[in-house]
Structure formats: structure tokens, C-alpha cells
Amino acid sequence: MSEKPGRNDPCPCGSRKKYKKCCGLNQQQGGYVQTPESWFPDSQRTGTLWDDYMDVIPFVVMYGNKVMNFDEDGPEFKKLVVEFEKQFNPGEKGGITDSFFMSWMHFDLRFGISLETAAERLLSDPMISNLMEPGPSHIRHLGESYLTFYEIISSTLRPDITTVRELGTGKNFRVLHVRELFEIDPEPGEIFFARRVGLPDRSIFYTTPYVYDPETVAQFKRAVLAQEKDFMKSIRTELFSAGRQFAESQKEAAPFWAWYILQGDRTDLSQISDFALATTDGEEFVLTEIHFRIKDEAALRKRLSVLRSFQYEKKDDSWTWLKSKSRNYPDAPRTVLGQFSIQGDRLIAETYSWERAFRLRSKLKKHLSSLIAFEKTLYRDMNDVPELSPEEIESMEKANKELNALPEIQEAIKKNLEHHYFNEWPKLKIPALGGLSPLQAAKRKNERPKLEDLIDGINRMQNIPTSKIPEIDTNKLRRILGLPEKPTSRK
């Protein structure tokens, strides 16, 4: 097998420069850009599917180079890349691998108003017209890929095919050429942290795998699911379809895993604490159930109907415990702290931490003391939650998509967005505005065009035909900032 160039190796293009100073990094020198035809010589080819993906890398490199040096978002892109390099020292002793860094930079890093990666921007750029299929498809595969954990299920010597199971989704994939590309013999049960690229039955590990013992499977599975749940709580989740949310959570988590890997290189894995879920208040995430015996159901329902702390949900005959309203922003969406319902002759409450369970129990006893009698509290750690089957995961994704499409859910999302953009965003310090807030930039003639571009970008994003995000009135935002209104297009 021909050895692929390392970050400090001579660049295979023949320039006699180090790979990281030439084709390996989007740093254009003197206007020179290596052409795709001569970028990857035959002497460096492996004769595997890896070559097919490497053939399109020059297009991504050139485009990233163009963005970094000439586009409006270039300074932000370059700054984020440099910060990542300084923190994780890719290609150097004690740093992360070149392949981790290079693939993160091109395929995971979202920047600019559009929040697109370099690969995504390339696919919508006219320069892609110079590339015939399957080139665009290969770039799309690379752009959709992400770094995450896989369990080796089985491996065969000939052909070099390995079946892996993605820990976060439970899906199985066939990966080719692991031995040939990385000189690693995958053993069933081992955990690989790598970027898988390609189709489910014909894919490769594009990055050099980090290999962990089988005993780590539960820890890593909890971690990636925690990252997905955290991602799902954020407003960013509405930018992507339900089927892409796990992938996007892993793209966003890449810097965390870079840090973790470097810690693991210097510390026994057993000494690194498990990744812990936490509530929005920073409390450890623990599923709890509080059971009360009901003395008088009719009187209980009447009392609950006048309590402002609990919101009645007629659809499933339950009550939701909401966080108190913000004094500064009384119209802001309120955090759900727990819920409870009447089940037979019992009132059963559920919440997500020890602290919330204690508070909810005290609150219910205070308001309903003569109508209920406490029986027990049950706790269940997330580690004990049974794994979902692929069918259950698919069903949950479908239900989530249907839920998000409901008018009342869309209205709640819209209310959240309007609160952010009309109340909070105008006062935030924005890097693209040189650290000024939109309200400050609106008063400065030189900064006002940048602010206009930001608002135009918001309008473009929400009018993308495939966008599921409810539209906000950007002209209202302009009025808040003292800017002239503009005609708006609608999806």
C-alpha cells in the first residue's frame, strides 16, 4: 500500500513544499492553486474507493482557499481554523491527526450568515460545473459525513470488508479497505472513532480511526446520545431535517472529541469521567417519577385549574410544570421543568433531576396537601434506559417530524424566534459587526451596510424552499433598528 502524505510530508503535487503548506491547507500563496489533474499523482494512489474521494478533494481545497482569501466570510473562516489549529496541533506530536483536522475544516465547520460548510458552498457554486459525475456526488457524500463512534460487528479477510454499527443510531454499515488503508485489523467489539463516507453498503473510513476497547461502548454511546439531545434542545435543530439531526450534533461536537482524544492520549481512558447529561439549569439528568395517592379527584382537578404554575394540556389530559416568567422578557418561551397526569387513583409526576423532583414534590404537597398523599419517588439513571431498536428510532424520527409540522408547534417555534430576534439579538455583540450590537451598528454609517447584509441573510435563509423554520417579519426587525423596510419574498 502506498503511504498517504502526512501533514509534514512532502506534498504529492511535486511542489517540494510540506503538505500542510501546499495542497493540504487552504492557504493560497502568490495566487497559485494546484490543478485537480496533477494534485494527486498515480504513485500515491491505492486502487481503492479512497482514491475516488481523493480525486474531488482539490475542488474542495480550491474553493475553501477562495472563501478564506476573497469572500466576505473569509476572515471568520480563517479565524476559526487558526483557533482550532492552535488548540489541537494537527499533524504535530501530541496533536490530533491531519485527517481529523482537514475533514473538520471542509465538512463540519459552519460559518457566516448562511451557516454552511465549505463543501456545501461548493456544491452551489458555478465552479462545480467543471466537475462531472460522480464528482459532485462524492463531494456531497463528504459534506454529509461526520466523525462519530462505530462498533466493529464483523470482519472478513477477503475481500477487505468490515461491518460496523453506529453507536448513536444503531444502524449497520459496510466499510471497505480498513486493513489496506490503515494497516489495522478490526476486531469484533472494538470501538472506532472515524469519519465514514459513502453509501451504507459501500463506504470507507476517510479519517484515520482512533480505536478503543470494547468496554467503552456504553460510555461512548451515552455521550453521543447526550450530544444529540443537547442539540435537539437548541434552535439550530430547526435548520435541519429530523433525519440529519444526529449527524449535525456530531459535526458540532467534533471540537469536544478533539479535546477528549488529546486527553486520552495522556490519560488512561478509565480515569476520564463519563459524559454526563445535564438539565438547562446544570443539574445532573436523572429520570424521576413521583407517585401520590389521590383522595378526591374532582376536587383535585378543580384546584389544579386555578394554579398558574401548571399548564393544562387537554389533548392528553396532563399538566406541565413551567419555569417562572422572565421579568425582563415576560413573553419569552418558558422552560418545561416537568409534567404530571392522573393515572387511575394515582397522580404520577415526571421530571429530570434530583433537585427538580424535590422541588416538584414540595410544590404539589404545598398546593394539594389535603387532596393527595405522597407514596414514593422512583429514580432511573440514563445508563439504565434500554436501547432503542432501529425500528423504534425510525418511528420516533417520524413522530418528531409530524410533531414539528403541527401548527401549534410551528407557532411556538415562531414565538421563540421572534423573541430572540426582536428582543435579544438587537443587543447582542456580533463578530460580523466588529463586536458591535445591531442597535449600535444601525447608528454608524460605515457599519450599517454590514447590518443590512445580516438581515438580508436571515431573510434568505427563512425563504429557502426546503426550510422548515417559521418566517419572522424582518421588516419589523428593521423598524426596531431604525432601518428602512424592504420588499420581502415568500416561500
N, C-alpha and C positions, 0 to 999 in steps of 0.2 A: 504494500500500500504506500502511495506517495504521501509524505507528510505535508499537511496543510500549513500555511505560513502562520507563525506566531506574531504577536504584536511587535516584537523587537527583531524579527527575522527580516532578511532582505525581501522587498516587495516582489511578488511573482511577475509584475508587469515589466521587470527589467530595468527600472529606473535607477537601481543601486541605492535607493533610499530605504529606510526602515519601513515596514508595512504600515505602522501607525502614523508615519509621516507622509504616506503616499495614498494608495488606494484604500487603506484601512481606516481613514479618518476623513470626515468632511471638512478638510482644511485646504482650500484652494490656494496654490502658490503661483503667482505670476500668470494667472489666467489659464493655467494648464489643467486639462482634465483628460485622464486616460480614456481611450475609446473602449467600448464593450468588447470589440473583436480581439483586442490584444491584451485585455486586462487579465485574463486567466489562461495562461499557456497550457498546452497539451501535457507538458511534463508534470503539471500539478494536478491533473485530473485523476479521478479514482475509478471511473467507469461505473458509477452508482447513481442513484436518484439524486444524491447530494450535488452532483455536477449540474443537473437541470436547474436547481435553485440557485447555485452559484453563478450561473450564466446571466441571471437577471439582476444580481446584486449591483453591477456597475450603474444601472439605471437609477437604482435607489440612492447609491452613493453620489452620483452626479446631481440628482435632484436635491438631496439633503444639503449638498455643497451650495447649490443655487440659493436655497432658502436661507441658509446660515449667513451667506455673504451679501445677498442682494435684496431679499424680501423684507417687508416691514416687520415680520415676526422673527427675523433672523437673530437680532440681539437677545431676545428671550430664549430662543432655541439654544444658542451658543452658551448662554449663561447657565442654563440647566445642565447641559452636557459637561461643561467645565466643573461645575459643582459636584456632579456625580463622579467624575474622574478624580477630583481631589479627595473625595471621601472614601472611595473604594479601590483606587490604584489599579485599574485594569491592566492585565498583562505584566505587572511587576511582581516581584517576590512578596508574598503575603497579601496580594490583591486578588480580586475576582478574575475569572477567565476573560479573555478577549471576546469570546463568543457571547458571553452574558452581556457585556457592555455594548458591543456593536449592535446586537439584536434589540436590546432595550432602546437604544438611541433611535433606531429606524422604525421599530414596530410597536413600541409601547408608549413612548413619551408623547403626551398630548400637550399642545401648546397653542398660544394665540387665541384669537376670538373664536375661531371655529372648533378649537379643541380636537383637531385632527392630528394624526401621526404623519411622519414624513411619507410613509408608504401610502397612506390614504390620500394624501395630497397629490402624490404622483399619479395615482390611478385616475384622477380627474383633470390632469394636466395634458395639454395638447402634445407634449413631447412623447407621451406614451404611444402615439400613433405610429412612431417609428418601430415599435416592437410588435411582432406578430405572435399569435397564439402558438404555444401555450404560455408565452412570456407573461402577459397580463394576468392570467390565472395563477401563475406561480407567485407573482407579486401579491396578489390577493390572498393566497394561502399564507404567505409570510406575514402579511399585515394582520391577518386574523389570529395568528398563533400567539402563544403566551407561555411564560415559564410557570410550571407547576409540578406537582408530585405524582409519580406513577409507581404502581406496584408491579413487579415482574410476575406475570401469571405462568407463562411457559416459554420455553425457548428451544429452537431446533438448530442443529449444526448446519444442515444443508436443506434448503437454502438458508441464508442468514436472516431468519425471521423471528421476531420476538413479539409475543402477545402481552400487552400491558393493560392495567386498569387504572384509570384516572381516579385518584382518591376523592376529589371533590364532587364528581358526578356519578361515579360507579360505572362509567362507560368503558368498554373494551376497544382497543385499537391494535392494529398490526404495524409494527415498526421494523423497517428493513436496515440491514448493514450495520448493526451496532458493533459487532466484532471487527468488521473490516474498517470502519471509520475511526473507532476509538480504541481498538485493541482491548476491549472489555468483554468478559464472558458474563452475560447476565444470568444471575441465579434466581430461580423462583423464590419469591418472598422479599427480595431486595427492593429498596425504595430508591427510585431515580428522580432527581430534580433536574428537569431539562425542558427545552422548547421543542414540542412535537409539531412538525409541519407536514401538511399533505392531507390526503383523503383518509377516512377511517381504516380502510383495508390496504392502503399503500402510502406509508408515511415514513419520515425519518426523524431522528433527534438532530436538530440543527445546531444545538449548542452542546458543548462537552458536558456529559452528565456529572452531577455530584451524586455519589452513591452512599446510601445509609443502610444500616442494619434493619432486618425485618421487624425488630422490636419497636421501631419508631413509627410504625404505620398509624397507630391510634393518635399519637401526638400530632403528626402532620395532617392527618385527616381533620382533627378538631380545629387546627389552625386555619386551614384553607376554608372550612365552612364558616368559621368565625369571621374571616375576612369577607366572605360573600355576604353574610348577614349585616356586617357593618356597612358594606357598600349599598345594600338594599335600603338602608335607613336614610341614605343621603339623597339629595335632589338629583344627583348625577345619574341615578338609576333610570330616570325617565328619558335619558338621551339614547338608550339602547333597548332593543327588543328583549323579551324575557329570556330567549334562548342565548343571548350574548352576555347576560349579566354576570355569570360566573367567570367567563373569560375576562371581562373588563375588571372584575375585582382582582384577578390575578395580575393583570397588567399594572394596575395601580399599586399592588403590593410588592412589585419587583424590588424597589429600594430596600424595603424591610428585609426581604430574603437575602439581598446582598450583604446587609449588615449581619444577619444571622449566620450566614455562611462564613464570614470572616471571624466571627466569634467562635464558631465551631472549629475553625482551623487551629485556634489557640486553646480551646477549652473542650474537655470531654463533653459529649452530647448529653450525657446523663446529668451534668451539672447545670444545664440550661433549663430553666423552668418552663413548664408547659405554657403554650399560648392560651391566655385566659379571655373569655368573653366578658364584657362589661356593659352595664346599662349606660344610658346617656348621662347619668349622674356619677359615673365612675365606680359604681358598686359591682361586685362580682356577680356574674349572671348565674342564678340558680332558679330553676323552675320550682314554684311553690303552689300548694293547694291548701286553703284554709276551710275547714268544714264547720258549719254551725247547724244545730237543730232548730227548726222553725216552730215557734209556739202558736202564732196566729198569722197565716199567710195573707189574708185580706188586709189586716191592719199593717202588716209589713209593707205591702205594695203601696198602701196609702201614704205611709211615712216616707218611703223612698221617692215618691212622686214630687215631694216638695224640697228635697235636698239638692243643692246646687253642685255639690262635689261629684255627683254621679249622673251620667247622661244615659237615659233610657234608649235602648236600641229595639224598636218594635219588631224588626224583621226576625230576630232570633230570641226575642224576649229575654234580653240580658241588660246589664248595666255596665258602663265603662267609667273607670276612675281616671279623671283627668287632672293634670298638673294645674295649679292656680294660674289665673291670667296674669300676664306681664303688665306691670303698672305703666311702663313706658310704651308698650305696644299691645294694648288690650285686644286688638283684632288679630294678633298673631296666632297661628295654629297652636293648639295645646298638646303637650306630650301625653300619650297614653301610659299610665302607670300600672294599670291592672284592669281586671274585669271580673264580674261575678254573675251568677244566674241561680234560679230556683230549680232544683232537680229533686222532684218528689217532695219529701218533707225536710229537705236539707237545702241550705244556701251554701254554695261552693264558690269560693273566690280564688282567682289565679293571679299571680304576679311573678316578678322575675329576679328578685334578690331577697336576701335575709332581711335587709333593712326595710324594703317596701312591704314585705309580709308582716313585719311587726307593726308598721305604721297603719296598714290597711286593717289589720285585726283590731287595733286600738280605735280606729276611726269608726268601724262598724259597730263595735261594742258601745262606743260613746253615743251614737245616734240611734241605735236599735236595741239598746240593752234589755228592755222589757219584752222584746219580740223574738229574740234569738238566744241560743245558749251555745257557747264555744265547745267543740268536741276535740279537734286535733288539727295539727298542721303537718303536712307531708312535704318533704324536700326531695328533689331529684337533681343530681348533678348532670350537666350536659354530657359528661362522659358515658353516662348510663343510658342515654337515649338510643334506641335501636336504630340500626342503619336502614335507610330507605332503599327500596328496590328501584331499578331503572324505570319500571312502570309507574311507581309512586312518584318519582321525581318528575317524569313527563306529565303525569296528571296534575301535580302541583304547579308546574310551569303553565299548563293550560288554564288552570283555575286562576292563577295570578294574572294572566293576560286578560281573561274575561273580567276579573275584578277591576283591573285598571281601566277597562273600557266603560265601566258603569258611569253614567252621568254624574252621580253624586261623588264618585272618586275623582273624576276629572275636575269637578268643581272644587274639591278640597285641594287638589294639586295646584289649581289656578290660584286659589286664595293664598297658598303658601308662596307661590311665585310672586304674586302681586305685593305681598307683604315684604318680601326680600327686595324687589326692585324699586318699590315706591317708598319704603321706609328706611331700609338698612343700606342698600347699595349706594345711594347718593352720598352717604357719609363715609364710605369705606375708602381707604387709601389704595389706589390701583397702580401696580407697577407700570402698566402701559401708559399711564398718565404722569409718569415721573414721580410717583409717590403721592400725587395729589388726589383728593377725593373728586368725584364728578361735580359736586357743588362748587369746589374751588376752581376746577378746570373750566367750568362754564363762565367764570368771571374773567378768564385770561384769554385774550385774543389768540395768542400763539398756541394754546393748548386746546382751544375749542374744536378745531378740526379732528384731533385725535378722539375727543369725546364723541363727536358726531359719528366717527367710524365705528366706535364701540357699540353705539346704539343701533347703527345700521346692521352691524354684525348680529346683534340679538334678534333683530327683525328677520334677517336672512335665515338664521338657524330655526326659528319657530315656523317659518314658511316652507321648509323643506317638505316635499310631498309625503315622505315616509315618517316624518316626525310625529310622535305620539304626545308631545308636550302641548298642553293648552296654551293658546295665544294670550299674551298680555298686550295692553294698549300702550305701545311705545310712544305714541303722541302724548299720552298722559305723563309718561316719564319725562318727555321733552318739556312739557309745561312746568313740571316740578323743578326742572333745572333752568328754566328761563330760556329755553331754546325754541326756535321756530318749528312748527309742526311740518310733517312731510306726508305726502300720499303714501298709503300702505297697501301692499298686495295681500291677498288672502289665499289660503290653500284651497 
